[in-house]
């Protein structure tokens, strides 16, 4: 069963200090934790992919009616400090295992090495519907 674990950056929800204000060694400890988790999941055969995402100010929104040139803009974005920061795509034997991994990911270190308890959204990856053709 494949699951996507979505890492949402939301400083107000789990840490009073924005990551931009963390000490360099605190950022390094957090990134090292993420890498170690990825290595552990790769070793167990459960990791399909994991990536961090660029900051929202580098994102673009694309829309198209399929007939004319696509419209590409740098927004609109919601007025919030919360955004999707990265993900893990895992392939595990049970929903419970996906939740265990999410809990482990949630406990990454923040300022002072304290686990930040960030929100990790766990979503099952659905297969494509069967085609009748």
N, C-alpha and C positions, 0 to 999 in steps of 0.2 A: 504494500500500500504506500503510495507516494503522498507526501505532505509538504506543503510550503510553510515554513516558519518565517513570518514577516516581522522584521525588527523595526519598530516605530520609534523614532527619536521624539521624545516629548519631555523636556526637562521639568516642566511643572508637575508632571505625573509621578516621576520617580526620583528626581534629583533637583535640588534647588539651584545648583550651579550649572549653567550651560557648559557643554563640553569645550566651547571656545575659551572658557576661563579656567579649565583644568590645567594643572602643572604638566609640563611635557612628560615627566615620568609617569603621571597618572594616565595620560592618553596612551603612552606606550604599554603600560600594564593592561589596559583595557583591550587594545589591539592584540597584544600577545595572548590574552585569554581567548579572544575570538579565533585566532589562528590555532591555538592548542585544541579548542573544541573541534574545529574543522579537521585537524589531523587525527583526533580520536575517532571521529565519525568515518573518516576515510579508511582508517585501519580496520574498523568493524564492518566495512562494506555498506554502511548506511548512508553515506554522503553521495548525493548525485551532483550537486553544485552548491556553491555559496559565493555571494558577491556583496560587496558594499556598493552603494549607489552614490552618485555625485550629488552635491548640494542642490536644493530645489532651484536656486537662481540659475543653474545651468540647464534646467529642464526646458523642453519645448512641448507645446500642445499642437497637434496636427488634426485637421478636419478636412474631409473631402466629400463632395457629392458624386464622385466617380466620373464626372463629365468635364469639369474645369480644373485648373491648377489647384493643388492642395493649398490650404491656408495654414501657415506655420507662425505661431506666436509664442511669446515667452510668458504666457498666462492666459486667462486669469487663474490665479491661485487663491485658495482660501486664506483669509487673514488669521493665520495661526502659526505657532512655532513648531507644531507637530508635523512630521513628514516621514515617509518611508525611507529608512536609512540603509536597508540591506535585507538579505534573505538567505535562508538555507533551504535547499530542496533535498529532502531525505526520502529514502525508501526503506520502510521499517515493517516489522511483522504485525504490528497492532497499533490502534489509536493510542493506547496507553503509553507505548514506547515513544510516540511522537510527543506526547505531553511531558514525559520525563526529560526528553532532550530540550524542549522549550523551557522547562523549569531550570535546567542547567544553564541555558543561554541567558535567561533572565537574571541570573546571579552574577553577571560580569562585574568586575570591580569598577568603582568610581572614585571620587575624591577620597583620599585617605585610605584607599583600598577597600572601602566598605561596599559590599554588594548593593547594586543600585535597584534591583527588582524591576527592571524595565519590562514593559508590556511586549510579549511575543504573541502574535496572532497565529493560530494553528489552523490551516485550511487544507482539507483533502483535495488532491488533484483529481479532477474528474476526467474520464475518458471521453472521446468524441462519441456522439450518438451514432447508433448503427444506421447505415444507409440502406434504403429500400431498393436502390437501383441495381 
